[in-house]
Amino acid sequence: MPLDYRRLPRYGEFPAVIEQGCLAGSKSAATKIRRFCTGGGQVADEPRCRMESCRGSNLWPPSARYNLHDLTLTGAEHRCRADSVGGWRKLLATIEIPRDLSAVLDDAWKAARDVPGFLVEDEARFLGLAAACAPCPGAIVEIGSFKGKSTVMLARVAAHYGLGPVVAIDPHNFNSAELKEHRAVPGATSFQEFQSNLEAAGVAQQVEVHRAYSSELAAAWKRPIRFLWIDGDHSYQGAKSDFDGFFPYVEPEGLVAFHDALHLFSGPIRVFVEDVLRSNRFGASGFVKSIAWAQFRPEDGVLFEEQRAAVERAASRLIPFVQDDRELHGLEKIRYKLNRSRVPRAAVQPDEWAALLNRSQHQARQSPSSSVR
C-alpha cells in the first residue's frame, strides 16, 4: 500500500509523531519515522521531503512511492538529509546527478537542435540539467516559447524522468522587441510552426500549451513550480512582470533562469541582479552562456551571500549599458563587451554544479541562523 505523501509536512517541518492513520496505516512505518526525526511541526497539504529509512537518506522524485514495511522509496536520484536547526528538523535537499543524464541530454538536444530559435547547445543542456535535478516538486514553466526549441529540450527531459508536462506560455504573435523582424504581415504568428515542431519531436502530449500573455496566466496561477524559465518580453517591465507573476509559486530549492541576460536587453540582467542576486532568499547562482540562473533557498540563502556577491559585482557592471534598451555603437559597445567578458559564463559540468548547490550542507549545521533581505 503506497504512502499518501500529501499528508507529509512542508519544507523545514516534520512532526515528531504522526499518528493519524499511522501514515496511511502502517504502525511500523510511523515507528521508524518517529525514531528518525523528532521535533515539532504541522502536517500540510504539500510534501517537501520524503523519508526513505532510519539511516537518514532520502530520495526525492516528484511522484515517489513508499513501501510501508521498509520505507524504501522508488524514483529519481535526488536525496535529502535532515539537519537539526534550533530544535527543529531542517530538511536540506541534496542534488545527485542521474547516471543516465548525459545520454538523456544528448537525446533531447538531438530532438531540439534543428528547431529554429536562439538557444545554443550549452544553454539547452543546462535547461535539461536544471529541469531534471531541481530537488523539489512542481511544474516546469516556460515563459516565451517562440518556435519550440527550449520547449522540446525541456519536454524530452521531463518525459524521461516523469516530471509532468512542460507549461509553455506564449501569445505567439512576436510581441517582444527582439522578435520584431518576424512581424512581416499583420497577424503573423509562430503558433503553427511551434505545434509542428512539438509533433515532430514527439512531445506534443508532454507540453501544456497556453497561447496567451504571461500576465493573463499569472493572474490565475496557483500551482507550485520547480523550474521557472523566463524567456519572454526582454524589456525591464516585461521581465519584471514575468518574475513577479510566477516567482511567488517557485518552491523552496526550485530554480529560476532568465535567457539573454548577457545580451543588450535591460530586463533579464536587471531583474536577475536587483531581485535575485541581491536577495538572501536565493542560494547559488551564475551564468551559462547568456542564461542567468539561481536556486531559491529561503531558509539558508545567506550561506551563499559571498558567492552571489561575486556574481553580482560582475553582472551589475552591465546594467548602465542596457538600461535604456538602445543600440550601442563604437567605444560604448566595446566597453560593454569588455565588461561582459568579465562575467564567468562557461558551460557547467553537472557534478560541479551539483556540488555548488549542495555545499551549504556542512555550513548549515554550524550556522543555522539566516537573514532575508
C-alpha positions in Angstrom: 0.0 0.0 0.0 1.7 3.3 -1.1 2.2 6.1 1.5 0.0 9.1 0.9 2.7 11.7 0.7 0.2 14.5 0.7 0.0 14.1 4.4 3.7 14.7 5.0 4.8 18.2 6.2 6.0 21.2 4.3 9.6 22.3 3.9 11.5 22.6 7.2 8.9 20.8 9.2 8.4 17.2 10.3 6.1 16.2 13.2 7.6 14.0 15.9 4.7 11.6 15.8 2.2 11.4 13.0 -0.3 9.0 14.5 -3.4 9.9 12.5 -3.8 6.9 10.4 -0.2 5.9 11.2 0.9 7.4 7.9 -1.7 5.6 5.7 -2.0 2.7 8.0 1.5 1.3 8.9 2.4 1.2 12.6 5.9 0.1 11.8 6.3 3.0 9.3 5.3 5.5 11.9 7.6 4.0 14.4 10.6 4.2 12.0 9.9 7.9 11.2 9.4 8.6 14.9 12.8 7.2 15.7 14.4 9.1 12.7 13.0 12.5 13.2 11.9 14.2 16.3 10.7 17.8 16.7 7.7 20.0 16.2 5.7 20.8 13.2 2.4 20.5 11.5 1.2 18.5 8.6 0.4 20.5 5.4 -1.1 19.6 2.1 2.1 19.6 0.0 5.2 17.5 0.7 8.7 18.9 1.0 10.7 15.8 1.8 10.0 12.1 2.0 11.7 9.7 4.3 13.5 6.6 3.0 14.8 5.0 6.1 16.0 5.5 9.7 19.5 6.0 8.4 18.7 9.5 7.1 19.0 9.4 3.3 16.0 10.3 1.2 15.1 10.1 -2.5 13.1 12.9 -3.9 11.1 12.0 -7.0 8.1 14.2 -7.6 5.9 11.1 -7.8 7.5 8.8 -5.4 6.0 5.8 -3.7 6.9 4.1 -0.4 6.9 0.5 0.7 5.4 0.9 4.2 7.3 -2.1 5.5 10.8 -0.8 5.0 10.2 2.8 3.8 12.3 2.2 0.7 11.5 4.9 -1.9 11.5 4.3 -5.6 12.0 7.0 -8.2 14.6 9.7 -9.2 18.0 10.0 -7.7 17.7 13.2 -5.6 18.4 12.7 -1.9 17.6 14.6 1.3 19.2 14.7 4.7 17.7 16.1 7.9 19.7 18.5 9.9 18.8 19.9 13.3 18.3 23.6 13.4 17.2 25.2 16.7 15.4 22.1 17.9 13.6 21.7 14.5 14.5 19.4 11.7 15.6 21.4 8.7 15.4 19.3 5.5 18.2 20.2 3.1 17.9 18.8 -0.3 21.0 17.2 -1.9 21.2 17.1 -5.6 22.6 14.0 -7.2 23.0 13.7 -10.9 21.1 10.8 -12.5 23.5 8.3 -14.0 21.9 8.5 -17.4 21.6 12.3 -17.5 24.3 12.7 -20.2 22.6 10.3 -22.6 19.2 11.9 -21.9 20.6 15.4 -22.6 22.2 14.1 -25.8 18.8 12.7 -26.9 16.9 15.9 -26.0 19.4 18.1 -27.8 19.2 15.9 -30.9 15.5 16.5 -31.0 15.7 20.2 -30.3 18.8 21.1 -32.3 17.2 21.8 -35.7 14.2 23.7 -34.2 14.5 27.4 -35.1 15.4 29.5 -32.1 18.2 31.3 -30.2 19.3 28.6 -27.8 22.8 27.3 -28.1 23.7 23.7 -27.1 25.4 24.6 -23.8 22.3 26.6 -22.8 20.0 23.8 -23.8 21.9 21.2 -21.9 21.8 23.5 -18.8 18.0 23.7 -19.1 17.8 20.0 -19.2 20.1 19.7 -16.2 18.0 22.1 -14.2 14.7 20.5 -15.1 15.9 17.1 -14.2 17.7 17.9 -11.0 15.6 20.6 -9.2 15.1 18.9 -5.8 11.5 19.8 -5.3 8.1 19.1 -6.7 6.2 21.3 -9.0 5.7 22.3 -12.6 8.3 23.3 -15.2 7.1 26.6 -16.5 8.5 28.2 -19.7 7.6 31.9 -20.5 8.4 32.5 -24.1 8.4 29.5 -26.4 8.8 31.1 -29.9 9.0 28.0 -32.2 9.7 25.5 -29.5 13.4 24.9 -29.3 13.7 25.1 -25.5 10.2 23.6 -25.2 11.3 20.4 -27.0 14.5 20.2 -24.9 12.6 20.5 -21.6 9.8 18.2 -22.7 12.1 15.4 -23.7 13.9 15.5 -20.4 10.6 15.8 -18.4 9.1 12.9 -20.3 12.1 10.7 -19.5 12.1 11.4 -15.7 8.4 11.5 -15.3 8.2 15.2 -14.3 4.9 16.0 -15.8 4.1 18.3 -18.8 6.1 21.4 -19.5 3.8 24.5 -19.2 4.6 26.6 -22.3 3.3 30.2 -22.3 3.5 32.4 -25.3 1.0 34.5 -27.3 3.0 33.6 -30.5 2.5 37.0 -32.0 6.1 38.2 -32.0 5.1 40.9 -29.4 8.5 41.4 -27.9 11.1 43.8 -29.4 13.7 41.1 -30.1 11.2 39.4 -32.4 10.1 42.5 -34.3 11.7 41.3 -37.6 9.3 38.4 -37.7 6.3 40.7 -37.9 6.3 40.6 -41.6 2.5 40.9 -42.0 -0.4 41.8 -39.7 -1.4 38.7 -37.7 1.9 37.0 -38.2 2.3 34.1 -35.7 4.7 31.3 -34.8 2.0 29.1 -33.3 1.5 26.6 -36.2 5.3 26.1 -36.6 5.5 25.7 -32.8 2.9 23.0 -32.8 4.5 21.2 -35.8 7.9 21.2 -34.1 6.4 19.6 -31.0 4.7 17.0 -33.0 7.9 16.2 -35.0 9.9 15.8 -31.7 7.3 13.5 -30.3 6.5 15.8 -27.3 3.1 17.3 -28.1 1.5 15.3 -25.3 4.2 16.4 -22.9 3.5 20.1 -23.3 0.7 22.1 -21.7 0.3 24.9 -24.2 -1.1 28.3 -23.3 -1.4 30.7 -26.2 -1.6 33.7 -24.0 0.3 36.6 -22.5 2.1 35.5 -19.3 0.4 38.2 -17.3 -3.0 36.7 -18.2 -2.0 33.3 -16.9 -0.2 34.6 -13.9 -3.4 36.3 -12.6 -4.9 32.8 -12.0 -1.8 30.7 -11.4 -1.8 28.7 -8.1 0.4 25.7 -8.8 3.9 25.1 -7.3 6.8 25.5 -9.7 10.1 23.5 -9.6 11.8 25.4 -12.5 10.8 28.8 -13.8 12.4 29.6 -17.2 11.8 33.2 -18.3 12.5 33.9 -22.0 9.6 36.3 -22.9 9.5 40.0 -23.2 13.1 41.2 -22.5 12.2 44.8 -21.6 12.6 45.6 -17.9 8.8 45.9 -17.5 8.3 42.5 -19.3 10.9 40.5 -17.4 9.9 42.1 -14.1 6.2 41.2 -14.7 7.1 37.6 -15.6 9.2 37.3 -12.5 6.8 38.9 -10.1 3.8 37.0 -11.5 5.3 33.5 -11.2 8.1 33.6 -8.7 5.8 33.5 -5.7 5.0 29.9 -6.7 8.5 28.7 -7.0 9.1 26.0 -4.4 12.0 26.3 -1.9 15.1 24.8 -3.6 13.5 25.3 -7.0 15.3 27.1 -9.8 14.8 30.3 -11.7 16.6 31.1 -15.0 16.5 34.1 -17.5 17.6 33.9 -21.1 19.5 36.7 -22.9 20.8 38.2 -19.6 24.2 38.9 -21.4 22.7 40.4 -24.4 21.6 44.0 -25.0 18.3 43.9 -23.2 17.5 45.6 -19.9 15.0 43.2 -18.4 16.8 39.9 -17.8 20.0 41.3 -16.3 18.3 44.0 -14.2 15.8 41.6 -12.6 18.5 39.0 -12.1 20.8 41.5 -10.3 18.2 43.5 -8.4 15.7 40.8 -7.4 17.8 37.7 -7.2 21.5 38.3 -6.6 20.9 41.0 -4.0 18.4 38.9 -2.0 19.3 36.4 0.7 16.3 34.3 -0.3 18.5 32.9 -3.1 21.4 30.5 -2.9 23.9 29.5 -5.6 23.7 31.5 -8.8 25.6 32.0 -12.0 25.6 32.2 -15.8 25.7 29.6 -18.5 26.4 31.5 -21.8 23.6 34.0 -21.8 21.4 32.2 -19.2 21.3 33.7 -15.7 20.2 31.2 -13.1 19.8 30.9 -9.3 18.3 28.5 -6.7 15.6 29.7 -4.4 16.8 29.0 -0.8 14.7 31.0 1.6 15.9 29.0 4.6 19.7 29.2 4.1 20.3 31.6 1.2 22.5 33.7 3.4 25.1 31.0 3.3 25.6 31.8 -0.4 25.8 35.5 0.1 29.5 35.7 -0.8 29.1 33.6 -3.9 26.2 35.6 -5.1 28.0 38.9 -4.3 30.9 37.8 -6.6 28.4 37.2 -9.5 26.6 40.5 -8.7 29.8 42.5 -8.9 30.5 41.3 -12.4 26.9 41.4 -13.7 25.9 44.8 -12.3 28.5 46.5 -14.4 26.4 45.7 -17.5 23.2 47.5 -16.3 24.3 51.1 -17.2 24.8 50.0 -20.8 21.5 48.3 -21.3 19.0 50.1 -19.0 17.7 52.3 -21.9 17.3 49.3 -24.3 19.1 51.2 -27.0 21.6 50.0 -29.6 25.2 50.6 -28.6 27.9 51.8 -31.0 31.6 52.5 -31.1 33.5 52.8 -27.9 30.4 52.3 -25.8 29.8 48.9 -27.4 33.4 47.9 -26.9 33.2 48.9 -23.2 30.0 46.8 -22.8 31.7 43.8 -24.4 34.8 44.2 -22.2 32.7 44.2 -19.1 30.7 41.3 -20.3 33.9 39.3 -20.9 34.5 39.5 -17.1 31.3 37.6 -16.3 32.0 33.9 -15.9 29.6 32.1 -18.2 31.2 28.8 -19.2 29.2 25.6 -19.7 28.7 23.8 -16.4 29.7 20.3 -15.6 26.7 18.6 -13.9 28.8 17.2 -11.0 30.4 20.6 -10.3 27.1 22.4 -10.5 25.5 19.9 -8.0 28.5 20.4 -5.7 28.0 24.1 -5.7 24.3 23.9 -4.8 25.0 21.2 -2.2 27.9 22.9 -0.4 25.7 24.6 2.3 25.1 21.2 3.9 28.1 21.4 6.2 27.8 25.1 6.7 24.1 24.9 7.7 24.9 22.6 10.7 27.3 25.2 12.0 25.4 28.4 11.1 21.7 27.6 11.5 20.5 31.2 11.6 19.8 33.2 8.4 18.6 36.7 7.5 16.5 37.6 4.5 16.6 40.9 2.8 
